[in-house]
């Protein structure tokens, strides 16, 4: 069971999300917050897996709340669900430690899949966000600057594309154990603690946009 905190300052949206999550198998609502401070407080009470986070909220906005949660409660993932998909909002959310980013036109199935993926430690972005990441957040630089091997670079590129470990193994025709080894080595070299940080690195270094 994935326990989720919903954080959104608009009552109709917040209540709608709570009702929607109640229809998704394997998901349980652990609480609802009207601002970032309440979201952090609910996480601090424990037994929370994912925060479904809006960005524009009073008292403490979603970016600041995300930064506090990822710093103080590293076992809790933040999945942004917002109306905004501009470059600044996406970049700020990822820098704060968000593990996924959806816009509010996402379907129930998409939200459910994103919650499961995020809770499992994977990064999830909807197609619109991925397009903007590739188009606007990818400066050119040397992808081998931290000593990554060709295989580690390829694994990192596939992580940035949202593939799971089994999917990476199948695509590269290697075992899942080998994938995990490459991921561990890659994370150690680039200083990433989880997949979201690795994705940010991949976009920053230009690895994610390579073909």
Secondary structure, DSSP 8 states (H G I E B T S, - for coil): -EEEEEE-S-HHHHHHHHHHHTTSTTEEEEEEESSHHHHHHHHHTS---EEEE-S--SSS-HHHHHHHHHHH-TTSEEEEEES---HHHHHHHHHHT-SEEEETT--HHHHHHHHHHHHTT--EE-HHHHHHHHHHS-----TTTT---HHHHHHHHHHHTT--HHHHHHHHT--HHHHHHHHHHHHHHHT-SSHHHHHHHHHHHT-TT--
